[in-house]
Amino acid sequence: MTALALLAAGLIACTAPSVHDGDTLRCGADRIRLYGVDAPEVRRGQTPAEPLAYEARDLLTSLTRGRVGCRVVDHDRYGRSVARCWSDASPDLNAALIRSGLATEYRRYSKGAYAAAEAQARAAGRGAWAPGATARAAR
């Protein structure tokens, strides 16, 4: 499929994208926010990183070392593509991050699409759901 055909189909593909944080990556010039994923924020200026922010970022980095594809479902107020993504390492990056417990489902937008993945993380006590972990407010 040519790049023009991919664009027309709402697909973005690249190899080893750069990762900003646990729910945002860049494929070339395309900035992509993972649909339904809410990862802790990394440090910005004087604002300290939230708990598990760097672990979430590192997991997304490890899951996107090879080829990555994303199907755009929307665009956010910052001009980023909001997408469901997959890679050589995972058929569903969004669910993998939520299942790890290092990110939670952004239910405000996903309307429960990743509820099962979050339930798995919670039941297994992973990441944010681990005993003694600092809780974040659900969005």
MODELLER restraints for C-alpha pairs under 7 A, 6 or more apart:
rsr = mdl.restraints
at = mdl.atoms
rsr.add(forms.Gaussian(group=physical.xy_distance, feature=features.Distance(at['CA:6:A'], at['CA:12:A']), mean=6.61, stdev=0.5))
rsr.add(forms.Gaussian(group=physical.xy_distance, feature=features.Distance(at['CA:10:A'], at['CA:71:A']), mean=5.76, stdev=0.5))
rsr.add(forms.Gaussian(group=physical.xy_distance, feature=features.Distance(at['CA:10:A'], at['CA:72:A']), mean=5.24, stdev=0.5))
rsr.add(forms.Gaussian(group=physical.xy_distance, feature=features.Distance(at['CA:11:A'], at['CA:69:A']), mean=6.96, stdev=0.5))
rsr.add(forms.Gaussian(group=physical.xy_distance, feature=features.Distance(at['CA:11:A'], at['CA:70:A']), mean=5.54, stdev=0.5))
rsr.add(forms.Gaussian(group=physical.xy_distance, feature=features.Distance(at['CA:11:A'], at['CA:71:A']), mean=4.61, stdev=0.5))
rsr.add(forms.Gaussian(group=physical.xy_distance, feature=features.Distance(at['CA:11:A'], at['CA:72:A']), mean=6.06, stdev=0.5))
rsr.add(forms.Gaussian(group=physical.xy_distance, feature=features.Distance(at['CA:12:A'], at['CA:69:A']), mean=5.68, stdev=0.5))
rsr.add(forms.Gaussian(group=physical.xy_distance, feature=features.Distance(at['CA:12:A'], at['CA:70:A']), mean=5.07, stdev=0.5))
rsr.add(forms.Gaussian(group=physical.xy_distance, feature=features.Distance(at['CA:12:A'], at['CA:71:A']), mean=6.52, stdev=0.5))
rsr.add(forms.Gaussian(group=physical.xy_distance, feature=features.Distance(at['CA:13:A'], at['CA:68:A']), mean=5.62, stdev=0.5))
rsr.add(forms.Gaussian(group=physical.xy_distance, feature=features.Distance(at['CA:13:A'], at['CA:69:A']), mean=4.34, stdev=0.5))
rsr.add(forms.Gaussian(group=physical.xy_distance, feature=features.Distance(at['CA:13:A'], at['CA:70:A']), mean=6.32, stdev=0.5))
rsr.add(forms.Gaussian(group=physical.xy_distance, feature=features.Distance(at['CA:14:A'], at['CA:27:A']), mean=5.60, stdev=0.5))
rsr.add(forms.Gaussian(group=physical.xy_distance, feature=features.Distance(at['CA:14:A'], at['CA:67:A']), mean=5.90, stdev=0.5))
rsr.add(forms.Gaussian(group=physical.xy_distance, feature=features.Distance(at['CA:14:A'], at['CA:68:A']), mean=5.46, stdev=0.5))
rsr.add(forms.Gaussian(group=physical.xy_distance, feature=features.Distance(at['CA:14:A'], at['CA:69:A']), mean=6.65, stdev=0.5))
rsr.add(forms.Gaussian(group=physical.xy_distance, feature=features.Distance(at['CA:15:A'], at['CA:66:A']), mean=5.49, stdev=0.5))
rsr.add(forms.Gaussian(group=physical.xy_distance, feature=features.Distance(at['CA:15:A'], at['CA:67:A']), mean=4.31, stdev=0.5))
rsr.add(forms.Gaussian(group=physical.xy_distance, feature=features.Distance(at['CA:15:A'], at['CA:68:A']), mean=5.89, stdev=0.5))
rsr.add(forms.Gaussian(group=physical.xy_distance, feature=features.Distance(at['CA:16:A'], at['CA:64:A']), mean=5.64, stdev=0.5))
rsr.add(forms.Gaussian(group=physical.xy_distance, feature=features.Distance(at['CA:16:A'], at['CA:65:A']), mean=4.63, stdev=0.5))
rsr.add(forms.Gaussian(group=physical.xy_distance, feature=features.Distance(at['CA:16:A'], at['CA:66:A']), mean=5.22, stdev=0.5))
rsr.add(forms.Gaussian(group=physical.xy_distance, feature=features.Distance(at['CA:16:A'], at['CA:67:A']), mean=6.22, stdev=0.5))
rsr.add(forms.Gaussian(group=physical.xy_distance, feature=features.Distance(at['CA:17:A'], at['CA:25:A']), mean=6.44, stdev=0.5))
rsr.add(forms.Gaussian(group=physical.xy_distance, feature=features.Distance(at['CA:17:A'], at['CA:26:A']), mean=5.46, stdev=0.5))
rsr.add(forms.Gaussian(group=physical.xy_distance, feature=features.Distance(at['CA:17:A'], at['CA:27:A']), mean=4.90, stdev=0.5))
rsr.add(forms.Gaussian(group=physical.xy_distance, feature=features.Distance(at['CA:17:A'], at['CA:64:A']), mean=6.68, stdev=0.5))
rsr.add(forms.Gaussian(group=physical.xy_distance, feature=features.Distance(at['CA:18:A'], at['CA:25:A']), mean=5.68, stdev=0.5))
rsr.add(forms.Gaussian(group=physical.xy_distance, feature=features.Distance(at['CA:18:A'], at['CA:26:A']), mean=5.23, stdev=0.5))
rsr.add(forms.Gaussian(group=physical.xy_distance, feature=features.Distance(at['CA:18:A'], at['CA:27:A']), mean=6.88, stdev=0.5))
rsr.add(forms.Gaussian(group=physical.xy_distance, feature=features.Distance(at['CA:19:A'], at['CA:25:A']), mean=4.30, stdev=0.5))
rsr.add(forms.Gaussian(group=physical.xy_distance, feature=features.Distance(at['CA:19:A'], at['CA:26:A']), mean=6.34, stdev=0.5))
rsr.add(forms.Gaussian(group=physical.xy_distance, feature=features.Distance(at['CA:19:A'], at['CA:57:A']), mean=6.93, stdev=0.5))
rsr.add(forms.Gaussian(group=physical.xy_distance, feature=features.Distance(at['CA:19:A'], at['CA:61:A']), mean=6.01, stdev=0.5))
rsr.add(forms.Gaussian(group=physical.xy_distance, feature=features.Distance(at['CA:21:A'], at['CA:41:A']), mean=6.94, stdev=0.5))
rsr.add(forms.Gaussian(group=physical.xy_distance, feature=features.Distance(at['CA:21:A'], at['CA:42:A']), mean=6.37, stdev=0.5))
rsr.add(forms.Gaussian(group=physical.xy_distance, feature=features.Distance(at['CA:21:A'], at['CA:57:A']), mean=4.55, stdev=0.5))
rsr.add(forms.Gaussian(group=physical.xy_distance, feature=features.Distance(at['CA:22:A'], at['CA:39:A']), mean=5.13, stdev=0.5))
rsr.add(forms.Gaussian(group=physical.xy_distance, feature=features.Distance(at['CA:22:A'], at['CA:53:A']), mean=6.76, stdev=0.5))
rsr.add(forms.Gaussian(group=physical.xy_distance, feature=features.Distance(at['CA:22:A'], at['CA:56:A']), mean=4.56, stdev=0.5))
rsr.add(forms.Gaussian(group=physical.xy_distance, feature=features.Distance(at['CA:22:A'], at['CA:57:A']), mean=3.99, stdev=0.5))
rsr.add(forms.Gaussian(group=physical.xy_distance, feature=features.Distance(at['CA:22:A'], at['CA:60:A']), mean=5.87, stdev=0.5))
rsr.add(forms.Gaussian(group=physical.xy_distance, feature=features.Distance(at['CA:23:A'], at['CA:33:A']), mean=5.83, stdev=0.5))
rsr.add(forms.Gaussian(group=physical.xy_distance, feature=features.Distance(at['CA:23:A'], at['CA:34:A']), mean=5.27, stdev=0.5))
rsr.add(forms.Gaussian(group=physical.xy_distance, feature=features.Distance(at['CA:23:A'], at['CA:37:A']), mean=6.11, stdev=0.5))
rsr.add(forms.Gaussian(group=physical.xy_distance, feature=features.Distance(at['CA:23:A'], at['CA:38:A']), mean=6.44, stdev=0.5))
rsr.add(forms.Gaussian(group=physical.xy_distance, feature=features.Distance(at['CA:23:A'], at['CA:39:A']), mean=5.59, stdev=0.5))
rsr.add(forms.Gaussian(group=physical.xy_distance, feature=features.Distance(at['CA:24:A'], at['CA:32:A']), mean=5.61, stdev=0.5))
rsr.add(forms.Gaussian(group=physical.xy_distance, feature=features.Distance(at['CA:24:A'], at['CA:33:A']), mean=4.57, stdev=0.5))
rsr.add(forms.Gaussian(group=physical.xy_distance, feature=features.Distance(at['CA:24:A'], at['CA:34:A']), mean=6.17, stdev=0.5))
rsr.add(forms.Gaussian(group=physical.xy_distance, feature=features.Distance(at['CA:25:A'], at['CA:31:A']), mean=6.05, stdev=0.5))
rsr.add(forms.Gaussian(group=physical.xy_distance, feature=features.Distance(at['CA:25:A'], at['CA:32:A']), mean=5.29, stdev=0.5))
rsr.add(forms.Gaussian(group=physical.xy_distance, feature=features.Distance(at['CA:25:A'], at['CA:33:A']), mean=6.68, stdev=0.5))
rsr.add(forms.Gaussian(group=physical.xy_distance, feature=features.Distance(at['CA:26:A'], at['CA:32:A']), mean=5.85, stdev=0.5))
rsr.add(forms.Gaussian(group=physical.xy_distance, feature=features.Distance(at['CA:31:A'], at['CA:80:A']), mean=5.08, stdev=0.5))
rsr.add(forms.Gaussian(group=physical.xy_distance, feature=features.Distance(at['CA:31:A'], at['CA:81:A']), mean=6.22, stdev=0.5))
rsr.add(forms.Gaussian(group=physical.xy_distance, feature=features.Distance(at['CA:32:A'], at['CA:80:A']), mean=5.41, stdev=0.5))
rsr.add(forms.Gaussian(group=physical.xy_distance, feature=features.Distance(at['CA:32:A'], at['CA:81:A']), mean=4.78, stdev=0.5))
rsr.add(forms.Gaussian(group=physical.xy_distance, feature=features.Distance(at['CA:32:A'], at['CA:82:A']), mean=5.76, stdev=0.5))
rsr.add(forms.Gaussian(group=physical.xy_distance, feature=features.Distance(at['CA:32:A'], at['CA:83:A']), mean=6.61, stdev=0.5))
rsr.add(forms.Gaussian(group=physical.xy_distance, feature=features.Distance(at['CA:33:A'], at['CA:80:A']), mean=6.26, stdev=0.5))
rsr.add(forms.Gaussian(group=physical.xy_distance, feature=features.Distance(at['CA:33:A'], at['CA:81:A']), mean=6.06, stdev=0.5))
rsr.add(forms.Gaussian(group=physical.xy_distance, feature=features.Distance(at['CA:33:A'], at['CA:82:A']), mean=4.74, stdev=0.5))
rsr.add(forms.Gaussian(group=physical.xy_distance, feature=features.Distance(at['CA:33:A'], at['CA:83:A']), mean=6.35, stdev=0.5))
rsr.add(forms.Gaussian(group=physical.xy_distance, feature=features.Distance(at['CA:34:A'], at['CA:82:A']), mean=5.72, stdev=0.5))
rsr.add(forms.Gaussian(group=physical.xy_distance, feature=features.Distance(at['CA:34:A'], at['CA:83:A']), mean=5.26, stdev=0.5))
rsr.add(forms.Gaussian(group=physical.xy_distance, feature=features.Distance(at['CA:34:A'], at['CA:84:A']), mean=6.10, stdev=0.5))
rsr.add(forms.Gaussian(group=physical.xy_distance, feature=features.Distance(at['CA:34:A'], at['CA:94:A']), mean=6.20, stdev=0.5))
rsr.add(forms.Gaussian(group=physical.xy_distance, feature=features.Distance(at['CA:35:A'], at['CA:82:A']), mean=5.32, stdev=0.5))
rsr.add(forms.Gaussian(group=physical.xy_distance, feature=features.Distance(at['CA:35:A'], at['CA:83:A']), mean=5.02, stdev=0.5))
rsr.add(forms.Gaussian(group=physical.xy_distance, feature=features.Distance(at['CA:35:A'], at['CA:84:A']), mean=5.62, stdev=0.5))
rsr.add(forms.Gaussian(group=physical.xy_distance, feature=features.Distance(at['CA:35:A'], at['CA:94:A']), mean=6.91, stdev=0.5))
rsr.add(forms.Gaussian(group=physical.xy_distance, feature=features.Distance(at['CA:36:A'], at['CA:105:A']), mean=5.49, stdev=0.5))
rsr.add(forms.Gaussian(group=physical.xy_distance, feature=features.Distance(at['CA:36:A'], at['CA:106:A']), mean=4.65, stdev=0.5))
rsr.add(forms.Gaussian(group=physical.xy_distance, feature=features.Distance(at['CA:36:A'], at['CA:107:A']), mean=6.54, stdev=0.5))
rsr.add(forms.Gaussian(group=physical.xy_distance, feature=features.Distance(at['CA:36:A'], at['CA:109:A']), mean=6.11, stdev=0.5))
rsr.add(forms.Gaussian(group=physical.xy_distance, feature=features.Distance(at['CA:36:A'], at['CA:110:A']), mean=4.65, stdev=0.5))
rsr.add(forms.Gaussian(group=physical.xy_distance, feature=features.Distance(at['CA:37:A'], at['CA:94:A']), mean=6.18, stdev=0.5))
rsr.add(forms.Gaussian(group=physical.xy_distance, feature=features.Distance(at['CA:37:A'], at['CA:98:A']), mean=6.86, stdev=0.5))
rsr.add(forms.Gaussian(group=physical.xy_distance, feature=features.Distance(at['CA:37:A'], at['CA:103:A']), mean=6.45, stdev=0.5))
rsr.add(forms.Gaussian(group=physical.xy_distance, feature=features.Distance(at['CA:37:A'], at['CA:104:A']), mean=6.00, stdev=0.5))
rsr.add(forms.Gaussian(group=physical.xy_distance, feature=features.Distance(at['CA:37:A'], at['CA:105:A']), mean=5.02, stdev=0.5))
rsr.add(forms.Gaussian(group=physical.xy_distance, feature=features.Distance(at['CA:37:A'], at['CA:106:A']), mean=5.18, stdev=0.5))
rsr.add(forms.Gaussian(group=physical.xy_distance, feature=features.Distance(at['CA:38:A'], at['CA:103:A']), mean=5.49, stdev=0.5))
rsr.add(forms.Gaussian(group=physical.xy_distance, feature=features.Distance(at['CA:38:A'], at['CA:104:A']), mean=5.20, stdev=0.5))
rsr.add(forms.Gaussian(group=physical.xy_distance, feature=features.Distance(at['CA:38:A'], at['CA:105:A']), mean=5.84, stdev=0.5))
rsr.add(forms.Gaussian(group=physical.xy_distance, feature=features.Distance(at['CA:38:A'], at['CA:106:A']), mean=5.18, stdev=0.5))
rsr.add(forms.Gaussian(group=physical.xy_distance, feature=features.Distance(at['CA:39:A'], at['CA:53:A']), mean=6.79, stdev=0.5))
rsr.add(forms.Gaussian(group=physical.xy_distance, feature=features.Distance(at['CA:39:A'], at['CA:56:A']), mean=6.65, stdev=0.5))
rsr.add(forms.Gaussian(group=physical.xy_distance, feature=features.Distance(at['CA:39:A'], at['CA:102:A']), mean=6.72, stdev=0.5))
rsr.add(forms.Gaussian(group=physical.xy_distance, feature=features.Distance(at['CA:39:A'], at['CA:103:A']), mean=4.25, stdev=0.5))
rsr.add(forms.Gaussian(group=physical.xy_distance, feature=features.Distance(at['CA:39:A'], at['CA:104:A']), mean=6.38, stdev=0.5))
rsr.add(forms.Gaussian(group=physical.xy_distance, feature=features.Distance(at['CA:40:A'], at['CA:50:A']), mean=5.42, stdev=0.5))
rsr.add(forms.Gaussian(group=physical.xy_distance, feature=features.Distance(at['CA:40:A'], at['CA:51:A']), mean=6.73, stdev=0.5))
rsr.add(forms.Gaussian(group=physical.xy_distance, feature=features.Distance(at['CA:40:A'], at['CA:52:A']), mean=6.43, stdev=0.5))
rsr.add(forms.Gaussian(group=physical.xy_distance, feature=features.Distance(at['CA:40:A'], at['CA:53:A']), mean=4.61, stdev=0.5))
rsr.add(forms.Gaussian(group=physical.xy_distance, feature=features.Distance(at['CA:40:A'], at['CA:103:A']), mean=6.77, stdev=0.5))
rsr.add(forms.Gaussian(group=physical.xy_distance, feature=features.Distance(at['CA:41:A'], at['CA:49:A']), mean=5.76, stdev=0.5))
rsr.add(forms.Gaussian(group=physical.xy_distance, feature=features.Distance(at['CA:41:A'], at['CA:50:A']), mean=5.50, stdev=0.5))
rsr.add(forms.Gaussian(group=physical.xy_distance, feature=features.Distance(at['CA:41:A'], at['CA:53:A']), mean=5.54, stdev=0.5))
rsr.add(forms.Gaussian(group=physical.xy_distance, feature=features.Distance(at['CA:42:A'], at['CA:49:A']), mean=4.33, stdev=0.5))
rsr.add(forms.Gaussian(group=physical.xy_distance, feature=features.Distance(at['CA:42:A'], at['CA:50:A']), mean=6.32, stdev=0.5))
rsr.add(forms.Gaussian(group=physical.xy_distance, feature=features.Distance(at['CA:42:A'], at['CA:53:A']), mean=5.23, stdev=0.5))
rsr.add(forms.Gaussian(group=physical.xy_distance, feature=features.Distance(at['CA:42:A'], at['CA:54:A']), mean=6.49, stdev=0.5))
rsr.add(forms.Gaussian(group=physical.xy_distance, feature=features.Distance(at['CA:43:A'], at['CA:49:A']), mean=4.03, stdev=0.5))
rsr.add(forms.Gaussian(group=physical.xy_distance, feature=features.Distance(at['CA:51:A'], at['CA:134:A']), mean=6.92, stdev=0.5))
rsr.add(forms.Gaussian(group=physical.xy_distance, feature=features.Distance(at['CA:52:A'], at['CA:102:A']), mean=6.21, stdev=0.5))
rsr.add(forms.Gaussian(group=physical.xy_distance, feature=features.Distance(at['CA:55:A'], at['CA:102:A']), mean=6.93, stdev=0.5))
rsr.add(forms.Gaussian(group=physical.xy_distance, feature=features.Distance(at['CA:56:A'], at['CA:102:A']), mean=5.16, stdev=0.5))
rsr.add(forms.Gaussian(group=physical.xy_distance, feature=features.Distance(at['CA:56:A'], at['CA:103:A']), mean=6.67, stdev=0.5))
rsr.add(forms.Gaussian(group=physical.xy_distance, feature=features.Distance(at['CA:63:A'], at['CA:87:A']), mean=6.91, stdev=0.5))
rsr.add(forms.Gaussian(group=physical.xy_distance, feature=features.Distance(at['CA:63:A'], at['CA:89:A']), mean=5.46, stdev=0.5))
rsr.add(forms.Gaussian(group=physical.xy_distance, feature=features.Distance(at['CA:63:A'], at['CA:90:A']), mean=6.78, stdev=0.5))
rsr.add(forms.Gaussian(group=physical.xy_distance, feature=features.Distance(at['CA:64:A'], at['CA:87:A']), mean=6.07, stdev=0.5))
rsr.add(forms.Gaussian(group=physical.xy_distance, feature=features.Distance(at['CA:66:A'], at['CA:87:A']), mean=6.76, stdev=0.5))
rsr.add(forms.Gaussian(group=physical.xy_distance, feature=features.Distance(at['CA:66:A'], at['CA:88:A']), mean=5.81, stdev=0.5))
rsr.add(forms.Gaussian(group=physical.xy_distance, feature=features.Distance(at['CA:67:A'], at['CA:87:A']), mean=5.56, stdev=0.5))
rsr.add(forms.Gaussian(group=physical.xy_distance, feature=features.Distance(at['CA:67:A'], at['CA:88:A']), mean=5.75, stdev=0.5))
rsr.add(forms.Gaussian(group=physical.xy_distance, feature=features.Distance(at['CA:68:A'], at['CA:86:A']), mean=5.80, stdev=0.5))
rsr.add(forms.Gaussian(group=physical.xy_distance, feature=features.Distance(at['CA:68:A'], at['CA:87:A']), mean=4.31, stdev=0.5))
rsr.add(forms.Gaussian(group=physical.xy_distance, feature=features.Distance(at['CA:68:A'], at['CA:88:A']), mean=6.86, stdev=0.5))
rsr.add(forms.Gaussian(group=physical.xy_distance, feature=features.Distance(at['CA:69:A'], at['CA:85:A']), mean=5.58, stdev=0.5))
rsr.add(forms.Gaussian(group=physical.xy_distance, feature=features.Distance(at['CA:69:A'], at['CA:86:A']), mean=5.44, stdev=0.5))
rsr.add(forms.Gaussian(group=physical.xy_distance, feature=features.Distance(at['CA:69:A'], at['CA:87:A']), mean=6.23, stdev=0.5))
rsr.add(forms.Gaussian(group=physical.xy_distance, feature=features.Distance(at['CA:70:A'], at['CA:83:A']), mean=5.73, stdev=0.5))
rsr.add(forms.Gaussian(group=physical.xy_distance, feature=features.Distance(at['CA:70:A'], at['CA:84:A']), mean=5.48, stdev=0.5))
rsr.add(forms.Gaussian(group=physical.xy_distance, feature=features.Distance(at['CA:70:A'], at['CA:85:A']), mean=4.05, stdev=0.5))
rsr.add(forms.Gaussian(group=physical.xy_distance, feature=features.Distance(at['CA:70:A'], at['CA:86:A']), mean=6.37, stdev=0.5))
rsr.add(forms.Gaussian(group=physical.xy_distance, feature=features.Distance(at['CA:71:A'], at['CA:83:A']), mean=5.26, stdev=0.5))
rsr.add(forms.Gaussian(group=physical.xy_distance, feature=features.Distance(at['CA:71:A'], at['CA:84:A']), mean=5.36, stdev=0.5))
rsr.add(forms.Gaussian(group=physical.xy_distance, feature=features.Distance(at['CA:71:A'], at['CA:85:A']), mean=6.34, stdev=0.5))
rsr.add(forms.Gaussian(group=physical.xy_distance, feature=features.Distance(at['CA:72:A'], at['CA:81:A']), mean=6.02, stdev=0.5))
rsr.add(forms.Gaussian(group=physical.xy_distance, feature=features.Distance(at['CA:72:A'], at['CA:82:A']), mean=5.68, stdev=0.5))
rsr.add(forms.Gaussian(group=physical.xy_distance, feature=features.Distance(at['CA:72:A'], at['CA:83:A']), mean=4.20, stdev=0.5))
rsr.add(forms.Gaussian(group=physical.xy_distance, feature=features.Distance(at['CA:72:A'], at['CA:84:A']), mean=6.63, stdev=0.5))
rsr.add(forms.Gaussian(group=physical.xy_distance, feature=features.Distance(at['CA:73:A'], at['CA:82:A']), mean=5.81, stdev=0.5))
rsr.add(forms.Gaussian(group=physical.xy_distance, feature=features.Distance(at['CA:73:A'], at['CA:83:A']), mean=5.31, stdev=0.5))
rsr.add(forms.Gaussian(group=physical.xy_distance, feature=features.Distance(at['CA:74:A'], at['CA:81:A']), mean=6.08, stdev=0.5))
rsr.add(forms.Gaussian(group=physical.xy_distance, feature=features.Distance(at['CA:74:A'], at['CA:82:A']), mean=5.00, stdev=0.5))
rsr.add(forms.Gaussian(group=physical.xy_distance, feature=features.Distance(at['CA:74:A'], at['CA:83:A']), mean=6.93, stdev=0.5))
rsr.add(forms.Gaussian(group=physical.xy_distance, feature=features.Distance(at['CA:75:A'], at['CA:81:A']), mean=4.54, stdev=0.5))
rsr.add(forms.Gaussian(group=physical.xy_distance, feature=features.Distance(at['CA:75:A'], at['CA:82:A']), mean=5.23, stdev=0.5))
rsr.add(forms.Gaussian(group=physical.xy_distance, feature=features.Distance(at['CA:76:A'], at['CA:82:A']), mean=6.56, stdev=0.5))
rsr.add(forms.Gaussian(group=physical.xy_distance, feature=features.Distance(at['CA:84:A'], at['CA:94:A']), mean=6.47, stdev=0.5))
rsr.add(forms.Gaussian(group=physical.xy_distance, feature=features.Distance(at['CA:85:A'], at['CA:92:A']), mean=5.97, stdev=0.5))
rsr.add(forms.Gaussian(group=physical.xy_distance, feature=features.Distance(at['CA:85:A'], at['CA:93:A']), mean=5.52, stdev=0.5))
rsr.add(forms.Gaussian(group=physical.xy_distance, feature=features.Distance(at['CA:85:A'], at['CA:94:A']), mean=6.55, stdev=0.5))
rsr.add(forms.Gaussian(group=physical.xy_distance, feature=features.Distance(at['CA:86:A'], at['CA:92:A']), mean=4.74, stdev=0.5))
rsr.add(forms.Gaussian(group=physical.xy_distance, feature=features.Distance(at['CA:86:A'], at['CA:93:A']), mean=5.18, stdev=0.5))
rsr.add(forms.Gaussian(group=physical.xy_distance, feature=features.Distance(at['CA:95:A'], at['CA:114:A']), mean=6.33, stdev=0.5))
rsr.add(forms.Gaussian(group=physical.xy_distance, feature=features.Distance(at['CA:95:A'], at['CA:117:A']), mean=5.87, stdev=0.5))
rsr.add(forms.Gaussian(group=physical.xy_distance, feature=features.Distance(at['CA:97:A'], at['CA:103:A']), mean=5.71, stdev=0.5))
rsr.add(forms.Gaussian(group=physical.xy_distance, feature=features.Distance(at['CA:98:A'], at['CA:104:A']), mean=5.15, stdev=0.5))
rsr.add(forms.Gaussian(group=physical.xy_distance, feature=features.Distance(at['CA:98:A'], at['CA:105:A']), mean=6.32, stdev=0.5))
rsr.add(forms.Gaussian(group=physical.xy_distance, feature=features.Distance(at['CA:98:A'], at['CA:117:A']), mean=5.93, stdev=0.5))
rsr.add(forms.Gaussian(group=physical.xy_distance, feature=features.Distance(at['CA:98:A'], at['CA:118:A']), mean=5.60, stdev=0.5))
rsr.add(forms.Gaussian(group=physical.xy_distance, feature=features.Distance(at['CA:99:A'], at['CA:117:A']), mean=4.70, stdev=0.5))
rsr.add(forms.Gaussian(group=physical.xy_distance, feature=features.Distance(at['CA:99:A'], at['CA:118:A']), mean=5.55, stdev=0.5))
rsr.add(forms.Gaussian(group=physical.xy_distance, feature=features.Distance(at['CA:99:A'], at['CA:120:A']), mean=6.07, stdev=0.5))
rsr.add(forms.Gaussian(group=physical.xy_distance, feature=features.Distance(at['CA:99:A'], at['CA:121:A']), mean=4.88, stdev=0.5))
rsr.add(forms.Gaussian(group=physical.xy_distance, feature=features.Distance(at['CA:100:A'], at['CA:121:A']), mean=5.93, stdev=0.5))
rsr.add(forms.Gaussian(group=physical.xy_distance, feature=features.Distance(at['CA:100:A'], at['CA:126:A']), mean=6.15, stdev=0.5))
rsr.add(forms.Gaussian(group=physical.xy_distance, feature=features.Distance(at['CA:100:A'], at['CA:127:A']), mean=6.44, stdev=0.5))
rsr.add(forms.Gaussian(group=physical.xy_distance, feature=features.Distance(at['CA:101:A'], at['CA:121:A']), mean=5.05, stdev=0.5))
rsr.add(forms.Gaussian(group=physical.xy_distance, feature=features.Distance(at['CA:101:A'], at['CA:126:A']), mean=4.91, stdev=0.5))
rsr.add(forms.Gaussian(group=physical.xy_distance, feature=features.Distance(at['CA:101:A'], at['CA:127:A']), mean=4.12, stdev=0.5))
rsr.add(forms.Gaussian(group=physical.xy_distance, feature=features.Distance(at['CA:101:A'], at['CA:128:A']), mean=5.36, stdev=0.5))
rsr.add(forms.Gaussian(group=physical.xy_distance, feature=features.Distance(at['CA:101:A'], at['CA:129:A']), mean=6.34, stdev=0.5))
rsr.add(forms.Gaussian(group=physical.xy_distance, feature=features.Distance(at['CA:102:A'], at['CA:127:A']), mean=4.90, stdev=0.5))
rsr.add(forms.Gaussian(group=physical.xy_distance, feature=features.Distance(at['CA:102:A'], at['CA:128:A']), mean=6.00, stdev=0.5))
rsr.add(forms.Gaussian(group=physical.xy_distance, feature=features.Distance(at['CA:104:A'], at['CA:118:A']), mean=6.49, stdev=0.5))
rsr.add(forms.Gaussian(group=physical.xy_distance, feature=features.Distance(at['CA:105:A'], at['CA:114:A']), mean=6.05, stdev=0.5))
rsr.add(forms.Gaussian(group=physical.xy_distance, feature=features.Distance(at['CA:105:A'], at['CA:115:A']), mean=6.98, stdev=0.5))
rsr.add(forms.Gaussian(group=physical.xy_distance, feature=features.Distance(at['CA:105:A'], at['CA:118:A']), mean=6.59, stdev=0.5))
rsr.add(forms.Gaussian(group=physical.xy_distance, feature=features.Distance(at['CA:106:A'], at['CA:139:A']), mean=5.42, stdev=0.5))
rsr.add(forms.Gaussian(group=physical.xy_distance, feature=features.Distance(at['CA:107:A'], at['CA:139:A']), mean=6.02, stdev=0.5))
rsr.add(forms.Gaussian(group=physical.xy_distance, feature=features.Distance(at['CA:108:A'], at['CA:139:A']), mean=5.85, stdev=0.5))
rsr.add(forms.Gaussian(group=physical.xy_distance, feature=features.Distance(at['CA:121:A'], at['CA:129:A']), mean=6.77, stdev=0.5))
rsr.add(forms.Gaussian(group=physical.xy_distance, feature=features.Distance(at['CA:122:A'], at['CA:129:A']), mean=5.13, stdev=0.5))
rsr.add(forms.Gaussian(group=physical.xy_distance, feature=features.Distance(at['CA:125:A'], at['CA:131:A']), mean=6.73, stdev=0.5))
rsr.add(forms.Gaussian(group=physical.xy_distance, feature=features.Distance(at['CA:128:A'], at['CA:134:A']), mean=6.68, stdev=0.5))
rsr.add(forms.Gaussian(group=physical.xy_distance, feature=features.Distance(at['CA:128:A'], at['CA:135:A']), mean=6.32, stdev=0.5))
